[in-house]
Amino acid sequence: MSAQEVGSIIWTALSGSIKLIARAYASMLRAQGQVKHGKKLLKEQLVKQGIPKDFAEEIADVYASAAEQFLSIRKLIGLARDSSIWNEASSKTRNPPVWLLNN
């Protein structure tokens, strides 16, 4: 394999991974916006139905909190970093995840 072929393979891998990361990031931002919009609509509808504004806001916060936590990029990176799949030392001392055993 020539140096030009190796360079082409490396360039393709890098540019493809950058595109993948950019698309994933854009999807995360879009999803976060949808959660925020849904939270606002829920609060408005609850107030419209006669629920006090502060209580409606609390309900909307609880509704959106799970999605906001899941869509947190820092939490996803931490989850990937702490996962026993990626950490060889911890996978030797712990049992594998159940979903791996069922396949």
C-alpha positions as YAML, in Angstrom:
chain: A
units: angstrom
residues:
- id: 1
  name: MET
  ca: [0.00, 0.00, 0.00]
- id: 2
  name: SER
  ca: [1.40, 3.37, -1.00]
- id: 3
  name: ALA
  ca: [1.63, 6.40, 1.22]
- id: 4
  name: GLN
  ca: [-1.04, 8.12, -0.90]
- id: 5
  name: GLU
  ca: [-3.48, 5.24, -0.32]
- id: 6
  name: VAL
  ca: [-2.83, 5.28, 3.43]
- id: 7
  name: GLY
  ca: [-3.33, 9.05, 3.51]
- id: 8
  name: SER
  ca: [-6.58, 8.69, 1.58]
- id: 9
  name: ILE
  ca: [-7.87, 6.06, 4.02]
- id: 10
  name: ILE
  ca: [-6.95, 8.21, 7.02]
- id: 11
  name: TRP
  ca: [-8.54, 11.32, 5.46]
- id: 12
  name: THR
  ca: [-11.74, 9.41, 4.70]
- id: 13
  name: ALA
  ca: [-11.94, 8.07, 8.24]
- id: 14
  name: LEU
  ca: [-11.34, 11.48, 9.82]
- id: 15
  name: SER
  ca: [-13.74, 13.39, 7.59]
- id: 16
  name: GLY
  ca: [-16.42, 10.72, 8.04]
- id: 17
  name: SER
  ca: [-16.09, 10.78, 11.82]
- id: 18
  name: ILE
  ca: [-16.24, 14.58, 11.90]
- id: 19
  name: LYS
  ca: [-19.44, 14.50, 9.81]
- id: 20
  name: LEU
  ca: [-20.92, 11.88, 12.12]
- id: 21
  name: ILE
  ca: [-20.11, 13.90, 15.23]
- id: 22
  name: ALA
  ca: [-21.54, 17.08, 13.68]
- id: 23
  name: ARG
  ca: [-24.77, 15.32, 12.71]
- id: 24
  name: ALA
  ca: [-25.12, 13.75, 16.16]
- id: 25
  name: TYR
  ca: [-24.54, 17.13, 17.81]
- id: 26
  name: ALA
  ca: [-27.12, 18.79, 15.55]
- id: 27
  name: SER
  ca: [-29.62, 16.05, 16.39]
- id: 28
  name: MET
  ca: [-28.99, 16.54, 20.11]
- id: 29
  name: LEU
  ca: [-29.55, 20.28, 19.83]
- id: 30
  name: ARG
  ca: [-32.74, 19.72, 17.83]
- id: 31
  name: ALA
  ca: [-34.03, 17.25, 20.40]
- id: 32
  name: GLN
  ca: [-33.22, 19.64, 23.26]
- id: 33
  name: GLY
  ca: [-35.19, 22.36, 21.48]
- id: 34
  name: GLN
  ca: [-38.14, 20.01, 21.04]
- id: 35
  name: VAL
  ca: [-38.11, 19.16, 24.74]
- id: 36
  name: LYS
  ca: [-38.01, 22.84, 25.65]
- id: 37
  name: HIS
  ca: [-40.90, 23.57, 23.27]
- id: 38
  name: GLY
  ca: [-42.92, 20.64, 24.62]
- id: 39
  name: LYS
  ca: [-42.34, 21.81, 28.18]
- id: 40
  name: LYS
  ca: [-43.59, 25.29, 27.28]
- id: 41
  name: LEU
  ca: [-46.69, 23.91, 25.53]
- id: 42
  name: LEU
  ca: [-47.50, 21.61, 28.44]
- id: 43
  name: LYS
  ca: [-47.25, 24.50, 30.90]
- id: 44
  name: GLU
  ca: [-49.49, 26.68, 28.72]
- id: 45
  name: GLN
  ca: [-52.12, 23.96, 28.38]
- id: 46
  name: LEU
  ca: [-52.13, 23.22, 32.09]
- id: 47
  name: VAL
  ca: [-52.63, 26.90, 32.91]
- id: 48
  name: LYS
  ca: [-55.35, 27.09, 30.26]
- id: 49
  name: GLN
  ca: [-57.12, 24.17, 31.96]
- id: 50
  name: GLY
  ca: [-57.15, 26.05, 35.26]
- id: 51
  name: ILE
  ca: [-54.10, 24.72, 37.11]
- id: 52
  name: PRO
  ca: [-52.20, 27.44, 39.01]
- id: 53
  name: LYS
  ca: [-49.20, 28.78, 37.10]
- id: 54
  name: ASP
  ca: [-46.57, 27.78, 39.68]
- id: 55
  name: PHE
  ca: [-47.93, 24.24, 39.96]
- id: 56
  name: ALA
  ca: [-48.14, 23.94, 36.15]
- id: 57
  name: GLU
  ca: [-44.51, 25.05, 35.90]
- id: 58
  name: GLU
  ca: [-43.47, 22.42, 38.44]
- id: 59
  name: ILE
  ca: [-45.32, 19.68, 36.52]
- id: 60
  name: ALA
  ca: [-43.72, 20.82, 33.25]
- id: 61
  name: ASP
  ca: [-40.28, 20.80, 34.90]
- id: 62
  name: VAL
  ca: [-40.74, 17.22, 36.08]
- id: 63
  name: TYR
  ca: [-42.00, 16.21, 32.63]
- id: 64
  name: ALA
  ca: [-38.95, 17.66, 30.88]
- id: 65
  name: SER
  ca: [-36.27, 16.76, 33.44]
- id: 66
  name: ALA
  ca: [-35.83, 13.14, 32.31]
- id: 67
  name: ALA
  ca: [-35.40, 14.13, 28.69]
- id: 68
  name: GLU
  ca: [-33.09, 17.00, 29.57]
- id: 69
  name: GLN
  ca: [-30.90, 14.68, 31.62]
- id: 70
  name: PHE
  ca: [-30.78, 12.11, 28.84]
- id: 71
  name: LEU
  ca: [-29.90, 14.75, 26.24]
- id: 72
  name: SER
  ca: [-27.09, 16.24, 28.29]
- id: 73
  name: ILE
  ca: [-23.90, 15.80, 26.29]
- id: 74
  name: ARG
  ca: [-21.76, 15.82, 29.44]
- id: 75
  name: LYS
  ca: [-23.85, 13.03, 30.95]
- id: 76
  name: LEU
  ca: [-23.65, 10.98, 27.75]
- id: 77
  name: ILE
  ca: [-19.86, 11.36, 27.66]
- id: 78
  name: GLY
  ca: [-19.67, 10.38, 31.33]
- id: 79
  name: LEU
  ca: [-21.91, 7.40, 30.69]
- id: 80
  name: ALA
  ca: [-19.69, 6.24, 27.84]
- id: 81
  name: ARG
  ca: [-16.54, 6.80, 29.91]
- id: 82
  name: ASP
  ca: [-17.85, 4.96, 32.96]
- id: 83
  name: SER
  ca: [-19.47, 2.13, 31.03]
- id: 84
  name: SER
  ca: [-18.07, -1.32, 31.78]
- id: 85
  name: ILE
  ca: [-18.06, -2.04, 28.04]
- id: 86
  name: TRP
  ca: [-15.34, 0.56, 27.45]
- id: 87
  name: ASN
  ca: [-13.42, 0.06, 30.66]
- id: 88
  name: GLU
  ca: [-11.53, -3.25, 30.51]
- id: 89
  name: ALA
  ca: [-10.46, -3.19, 34.16]
- id: 90
  name: SER
  ca: [-14.02, -2.87, 35.43]
- id: 91
  name: SER
  ca: [-15.38, -5.46, 32.98]
- id: 92
  name: LYS
  ca: [-13.02, -8.05, 34.48]
- id: 93
  name: THR
  ca: [-14.36, -7.48, 37.99]
- id: 94
  name: ARG
  ca: [-18.06, -7.03, 37.19]
- id: 95
  name: ASN
  ca: [-20.61, -9.17, 35.44]
- id: 96
  name: PRO
  ca: [-21.42, -8.13, 31.86]
- id: 97
  name: PRO
  ca: [-24.63, -6.18, 31.27]
- id: 98
  name: VAL
  ca: [-27.75, -8.31, 31.03]
- id: 99
  name: TRP
  ca: [-28.56, -7.13, 27.53]
- id: 100
  name: LEU
  ca: [-25.23, -8.58, 26.33]
- id: 101
  name: LEU
  ca: [-26.09, -11.98, 27.74]
- id: 102
  name: ASN
  ca: [-29.49, -12.14, 26.08]
- id: 103
  name: ASN
  ca: [-28.16, -11.93, 22.51]
...
